[in-house]
Amino acid sequence: MPRSAFNVAWHASLPVLFGYLILGLGYGLYMHNLGFAWWYPPLMAATIYGGSVEFVIATMLTQHFNPLTVLLITFVVGFRQFFYAVSMLNRYDSGDWRQWLRIYGLSDETFAVNYTLHVPTGVNRQTVYTWVTVLDYGYWISGALFGGCLGQALALQIPRLEFVMTALFIVLCLDQWQRESDHLSTLSGLVLTALTLWLVGKTYFLLVTLLLLVLEYSWLDWRRRQS
């Protein structure tokens, strides 16, 4: 029996389902711990859809809000997806109206699934890509909604749940360390962060660190082009 595009996408996205529901649940509970109503996590999940960026912005909303810092953090953390988009140019049909859905929903996991997905003969490839994107998007919102509702319904206040964000970035850092060939970016990030925290204080150190890292990577890229 021929498989439909939805069935192909559903089976391919199952690993993302379990990952997103668990992480989204943690995100919803985390926002509840910060004092936000149940509808904040799914709303931010639907509009930002930025994974680690959402954890950062949730914390920033409880402090003195600095739009420039939020904009810069979002740009730097999410810039990796620019390269994902370039890799998918030959796979996504630009003439399809569903292209806008696939562009907005191109997360790390959606890229990994769609880039490596084998679409059976006779199944529309663009429809499968679209369904994977929509399903992953729904998984993340559902997890955040479940976490927010669970926290509010049971009045859960889990001590030190804010460490979820720290743990998330530790895992991302370790993953980056394993992928690197020379560890320059990781080590320079640690050194610059420590120096700027010492020099400018905790209010502006993150903004200054990100600017310095952008300058560093621009200079390194220029050196590679010259060699």
Phi, psi and chi 1 to 4 in degrees:
 res  aa     phi    psi   chi1   chi2   chi3   chi4
   1 MET       -  127.6 -179.7  177.7  178.5      -
   2 PRO   -61.8  141.8  -16.4   28.0      -      -
   3 ARG   -89.1  139.8  -62.0  174.9   65.2 -172.7
   4 SER   -80.9  164.1   67.8      -      -      -
   5 ALA   -61.5  -37.8      -      -      -      -
   6 PHE   -64.4  -42.6  178.0   81.4      -      -
   7 ASN   -63.8  -40.2  -74.4  -25.8      -      -
   8 VAL   -62.1  -46.5  173.8      -      -      -
   9 ALA   -65.8  -39.9      -      -      -      -
  10 TRP   -61.8  -48.4  164.0 -107.1      -      -
  11 HIS   -66.8  -36.4  -74.7   91.8      -      -
  12 ALA   -69.5  -29.4      -      -      -      -
  13 SER   -94.7    1.2   66.3      -      -      -
  14 LEU   -57.4  -42.7  -80.6  178.2      -      -
  15 PRO   -59.3  -35.9  -23.9   34.9      -      -
  16 VAL   -67.5  -36.7 -178.0      -      -      -
  17 LEU   -54.7  -52.5  166.6   63.8      -      -
  18 PHE   -66.3  -40.1  -63.9  109.7      -      -
  19 GLY   -66.8  -44.6      -      -      -      -
  20 TYR   -69.5  -37.8  -87.9   13.3      -      -
  21 LEU   -64.9  -41.1  -73.5 -178.3      -      -
  22 ILE   -69.2  -47.8  -66.1  172.7      -      -
  23 LEU   -68.2  -38.5 -172.8   57.4      -      -
  24 GLY   -64.7  -37.4      -      -      -      -
  25 LEU   -60.7  -45.5  172.2   64.7      -      -
  26 GLY   -62.0  -37.5      -      -      -      -
  27 TYR   -66.9  -42.5  171.7   63.1      -      -
  28 GLY   -63.1  -43.4      -      -      -      -
  29 LEU   -65.9  -37.1  -69.1  173.0      -      -
  30 TYR   -62.4  -44.9  173.3   65.5      -      -
  31 MET   -67.6  -34.7  -71.4 -150.4   63.4      -
  32 HIS   -63.7  -40.0  171.8   73.5      -      -
  33 ASN   -62.1  -29.9  -96.1   30.8      -      -
  34 LEU   -80.1   -7.6  -66.6  177.8      -      -
  35 GLY   103.2   10.7      -      -      -      -
  36 PHE   -87.3  150.1  -67.6   96.4      -      -
  37 ALA   -68.1  166.7      -      -      -      -
  38 TRP   -61.4  -27.3   65.7  -91.8      -      -
  39 TRP   -85.7   -9.4   50.7  -89.9      -      -
  40 TYR   -64.8  -49.3  -90.4   88.9      -      -
  41 PRO   -57.0  -49.1  -24.9   34.6      -      -
  42 PRO   -66.8  -32.1   21.3  -32.7      -      -
  43 LEU   -65.7  -45.3  176.8   62.9      -      -
  44 MET   -69.0  -35.4  -68.4  179.5   63.4      -
  45 ALA   -63.9  -37.2      -      -      -      -
  46 ALA   -76.9  -35.8      -      -      -      -
  47 THR   -92.6  -36.8   54.2      -      -      -
  48 ILE   -88.5  -50.5  -60.4  174.6      -      -
  49 TYR    45.6   56.0 -166.6   45.1      -      -
  50 GLY  -126.8   11.7      -      -      -      -
  51 GLY    60.0 -108.8      -      -      -      -
  52 SER   -61.2  -31.1   53.3      -      -      -
  53 VAL   -61.5  -36.9  173.7      -      -      -
  54 GLU   -65.2  -37.2  -66.2  173.7   39.4      -
  55 PHE   -64.3  -41.8  -79.2   88.4      -      -
  56 VAL   -64.6  -47.2  176.0      -      -      -
  57 ILE   -67.3  -33.7  -67.0  179.4      -      -
  58 ALA   -58.8  -42.8      -      -      -      -
  59 THR   -68.1  -40.3  -57.1      -      -      -
  60 MET   -65.7  -28.8  -71.8 -174.8  165.1      -
  61 LEU   -69.3  -15.9  -71.3  174.7      -      -
  62 THR   -93.8   -1.9   63.8      -      -      -
  63 GLN  -119.5 -173.2  -56.1  168.3   -4.9      -
  64 HIS   -65.0  117.9  176.9   68.2      -      -
  65 PHE   -79.7  126.3 -170.6   69.8      -      -
  66 ASN  -121.3   99.3 -171.5  -31.9      -      -
  67 PRO   -57.7  -36.9  -22.5   33.0      -      -
  68 LEU   -64.1  -41.4 -179.9   59.2      -      -
  69 THR   -64.4  -43.5  -58.3      -      -      -
  70 VAL   -62.1  -43.4  172.1      -      -      -
  71 LEU   -62.1  -44.4  177.8   62.9      -      -
  72 LEU   -68.1  -42.1 -172.0   58.2      -      -
  73 ILE   -62.5  -44.9  -70.3  175.2      -      -
  74 THR   -60.9  -41.6  -56.8      -      -      -
  75 PHE   -65.5  -46.6  175.5   77.1      -      -
  76 VAL   -69.2  -46.8  172.4      -      -      -
  77 VAL   -66.7  -37.5  174.8      -      -      -
  78 GLY   -90.2   -2.1      -      -      -      -
  79 PHE   -67.3  -24.5 -171.8   70.4      -      -
  80 ARG   -58.5  -27.4   68.2 -172.0 -175.7  -78.3
  81 GLN   -71.6  -15.6  -66.2  175.6  -14.1      -
  82 PHE   -60.2  -41.2  169.4   82.2      -      -
  83 PHE   -72.3  -32.4  -60.1   99.2      -      -
  84 TYR   -60.3  -45.3  -62.1  165.8      -      -
  85 ALA   -61.1  -42.0      -      -      -      -
  86 VAL   -61.5  -40.0  171.2      -      -      -
  87 SER   -66.5  -24.0  -58.4      -      -      -
  88 MET   -96.4    1.7  -62.1  -58.0  -68.4      -
  89 LEU   -59.1  -37.8  -74.4  176.5      -      -
  90 ASN   -81.2  -11.9  -67.5  -30.1      -      -
  91 ARG   -99.2  -34.4  -65.4  175.8 -179.6  -94.3
  92 TYR   -88.7  133.8  -74.6  175.7      -      -
  93 ASP   -81.8  111.7 -179.4    7.2      -      -
  94 SER   -69.1  -16.2   59.9      -      -      -
  95 GLY   -87.1   -1.3      -      -      -      -
  96 ASP   -92.0  133.2 -170.3  -16.0      -      -
  97 TRP   -64.9  -22.9   65.7  -91.1      -      -
  98 ARG   -73.2   -5.2  -64.3  167.6  -64.1 -177.1
  99 GLN   -55.4  -36.5  172.7   81.9  -17.8      -
 100 TRP   -66.0  -35.8  -60.7  106.0      -      -
 101 LEU   -65.2  -42.6  -69.7  175.1      -      -
 102 ARG   -69.1  -33.3  -64.7 -169.4  -70.3  -95.8
 103 ILE   -68.3  -49.0  -69.4  173.3      -      -
 104 TYR   -64.7  -35.7 -178.9   73.0      -      -
 105 GLY   -94.6   18.7      -      -      -      -
 106 LEU   -81.9   83.2 -171.6   61.0      -      -
 107 SER   -89.4  176.4   64.6      -      -      -
 108 ASP   -57.5  -47.8  -62.8    6.6      -      -
 109 GLU   -70.3  -39.0  -68.2   76.0   13.9      -
 110 THR   -64.0  -40.2  -60.3      -      -      -
 111 PHE   -60.7  -45.7  165.7   76.2      -      -
 112 ALA   -61.5  -40.9      -      -      -      -
 113 VAL   -70.2  -51.4  172.4      -      -      -
 114 ASN   -67.6  -33.1  -79.9  -16.2      -      -
 115 TYR   -71.0  -32.6 -169.2   79.2      -      -
 116 THR  -103.8    0.0   59.3      -      -      -
 117 LEU   -71.2  131.9 -178.6   60.3      -      -
 118 HIS   -96.8  113.6  172.1   70.7      -      -
 119 VAL   -92.7  124.5  179.6      -      -      -
 120 PRO   -61.4  154.4  -20.7   32.1      -      -
 121 THR   -62.5  136.3  -56.4      -      -      -
 122 GLY    93.3   -6.4      -      -      -      -
 123 VAL  -105.3  132.8  179.0      -      -      -
 124 ASN   -66.5  117.7 -173.1  -77.1      -      -
 125 ARG   -63.1  -43.1 -178.9  179.5  -62.2  -88.7
 126 GLN   -65.9  -34.6  -59.5  -55.5  -43.1      -
 127 THR   -67.4  -39.2  -56.9      -      -      -
 128 VAL   -63.8  -46.0  173.3      -      -      -
 129 TYR   -58.3  -40.7  -70.6  155.1      -      -
 130 THR   -66.7  -42.9  -57.7      -      -      -
 131 TRP   -65.1  -40.0  -88.4  121.2      -      -
 132 VAL   -59.9  -44.0  169.3      -      -      -
 133 THR   -62.3  -47.2  -56.4      -      -      -
 134 VAL   -66.3  -42.0  171.7      -      -      -
 135 LEU   -63.3  -46.4  -73.7  170.1      -      -
 136 ASP   -61.0  -41.6  -70.0   -8.3      -      -
 137 TYR   -59.9  -43.9 -177.7   60.1      -      -
 138 GLY   -67.0  -37.0      -      -      -      -
 139 TYR   -59.8  -44.9  -59.4  154.3      -      -
 140 TRP   -66.9  -43.9  177.6 -115.0      -      -
 141 ILE   -64.5  -40.7  -62.7  173.6      -      -
 142 SER   -63.3  -42.8  -60.1      -      -      -
 143 GLY   -62.5  -43.4      -      -      -      -
 144 ALA   -65.4  -40.6      -      -      -      -
 145 LEU   -63.8  -44.4  174.5   62.8      -      -
 146 PHE   -62.3  -43.3 -179.4   52.6      -      -
 147 GLY   -64.7  -42.9      -      -      -      -
 148 GLY   -65.1  -44.1      -      -      -      -
 149 CYS   -67.4  -40.8  -69.1      -      -      -
 150 LEU   -63.3  -43.8 -175.3   65.0      -      -
 151 GLY   -62.6  -41.6      -      -      -      -
 152 GLN   -75.5  -39.7 -177.1  156.9  -42.8      -
 153 ALA   -66.1  -39.5      -      -      -      -
 154 LEU   -97.6    1.1  -58.3 -179.8      -      -
 155 ALA    53.5   44.1      -      -      -      -
 156 LEU   -76.5  130.0  -71.0  175.4      -      -
 157 GLN  -129.9   95.3  -76.1  -68.1  -27.4      -
 158 ILE   -88.9  116.7  -56.3  176.1      -      -
 159 PRO   -59.9  140.0  -20.4   32.0      -      -
 160 ARG    62.9   24.4  -58.6  -61.1  178.9 -174.0
 161 LEU   -66.9  -19.7 -171.7   61.2      -      -
 162 GLU   -61.9  -14.9   61.7  -89.4   14.7      -
 163 PHE   -69.0  -12.6 -172.9   72.2      -      -
 164 VAL   -55.9  -43.4  167.5      -      -      -
 165 MET   -66.5  -42.6 -173.7  176.5   70.5      -
 166 THR   -61.5  -45.1  -55.3      -      -      -
 167 ALA   -62.3  -38.4      -      -      -      -
 168 LEU   -60.3  -45.9  173.8   64.3      -      -
 169 PHE   -74.0  -27.5  -80.3   99.0      -      -
 170 ILE   -64.8  -43.6  -70.6  175.1      -      -
 171 VAL   -63.7  -43.3  171.3      -      -      -
 172 LEU   -62.5  -38.0  -68.7  174.8      -      -
 173 CYS   -66.4  -43.7 -178.3      -      -      -
 174 LEU   -64.2  -39.1  -68.6  174.9      -      -
 175 ASP   -64.3  -41.1  180.0   67.3      -      -
 176 GLN   -64.4  -40.0  178.0   68.2   18.3      -
 177 TRP   -60.1  -41.2  179.5  -85.9      -      -
 178 GLN   -69.6  -29.8  -67.2  177.9  -19.6      -
 179 ARG   -83.6  -22.9  -66.3  171.3 -178.0  -91.5
 180 GLU   -73.4  154.3  -69.9  174.3  -20.6      -
 181 SER   -97.4  -29.9   57.4      -      -      -
 182 ASP  -125.7   -6.8   56.8   11.5      -      -
 183 HIS    63.9   14.5  -53.9  -53.9      -      -
 184 LEU   -63.7  -44.4  175.6   62.1      -      -
 185 SER   -65.1  -41.6   60.6      -      -      -
 186 THR   -67.1  -47.0  -58.5      -      -      -
 187 LEU   -65.8  -41.2  -67.1  174.7      -      -
 188 SER   -66.5  -35.2   62.5      -      -      -
 189 GLY   -63.3  -41.7      -      -      -      -
 190 LEU   -66.3  -43.8  -68.5  173.0      -      -
 191 VAL   -66.1  -47.0  171.9      -      -      -
 192 LEU   -63.6  -38.3  -73.3  174.7      -      -
 193 THR   -62.6  -45.4  -59.8      -      -      -
 194 ALA   -63.9  -41.8      -      -      -      -
 195 LEU   -66.6  -46.3  -76.3  175.9      -      -
 196 THR   -68.8  -34.0   52.5      -      -      -
 197 LEU   -62.4  -38.0 -179.9   60.3      -      -
 198 TRP   -74.0  -36.0  176.6   59.1      -      -
 199 LEU   -83.9  -42.8  -68.8  173.1      -      -
 200 VAL  -111.1   -8.4  -55.7      -      -      -
 201 GLY    88.3  170.6      -      -      -      -
 202 LYS   -74.9  -15.2   63.5 -180.0 -177.8  179.7
 203 THR   -70.2  -43.0  -57.0      -      -      -
 204 TYR  -117.7    3.2  -62.1  105.2      -      -
 205 PHE   -64.2  -34.8   87.7   96.3      -      -
 206 LEU   -66.7  -43.6 -173.0   56.7      -      -
 207 LEU   -62.9  -45.4  179.1   60.6      -      -
 208 VAL   -64.4  -41.4  175.5      -      -      -
 209 THR   -61.0  -45.3  -59.6      -      -      -
 210 LEU   -63.4  -40.4  -69.0  172.9      -      -
 211 LEU   -63.3  -43.2  -71.3  172.3      -      -
 212 LEU   -64.8  -37.8  -69.5  175.0      -      -
 213 LEU   -67.0  -39.1  -72.7  173.0      -      -
 214 VAL   -61.3  -43.8  169.7      -      -      -
 215 LEU   -63.8  -41.0  -68.5  174.3      -      -
 216 GLU   -62.2  -48.5  176.3 -164.8   -7.7      -
 217 TYR   -67.8  -33.0  -63.6  148.2      -      -
 218 SER   -65.0  -41.7  -61.2      -      -      -
 219 TRP   -66.8  -42.0  179.5   76.2      -      -
 220 LEU   -63.8  -39.3  -71.0  174.1      -      -
 221 ASP   -65.4  -39.5 -178.3   66.4      -      -
 222 TRP   -63.7  -39.6  178.1   80.1      -      -
 223 ARG   -64.1  -39.3  -73.7  -70.5  -57.0  -88.8
 224 ARG   -66.0  -37.2  -68.7 -168.7 -170.7   98.4
 225 ARG   -68.6  -31.3  -68.0  174.9 -177.3  -87.3
 226 GLN   -76.9  -27.1  -62.8  -60.5  -45.2      -
 227 SER   -82.0      -   60.1      -      -      -
